[in-house]
């Protein structure tokens, strides 16, 4: 004899897992779509500004260093906040 409540719960779990799988696929597709759109934007900028490969490399290096500096600044602020919180 099977318990109907248990069977329903098991079926609900199966349904939930299917939905999770579907949403994970949808999420991956959306993330790929965002990357494609970002790449198109970069290419459009490259063409609009008539950049050559050297210019583009310099721009990429500048953006990378700016991002690293921002990350270092955020880390410094977080450490300062941790010290301040530790005092209280």
Protein Blocks (a to p, Z undefined) as FASTA:
>chain_A
ZZfklmmmmmmmmmmmmmmmmmmmmmmmmmmmmmmmmmmmmmmmmmmnopafklmmmmmm
mmmmmmmmmmmmmmmmmmmmmmmmmmZZ
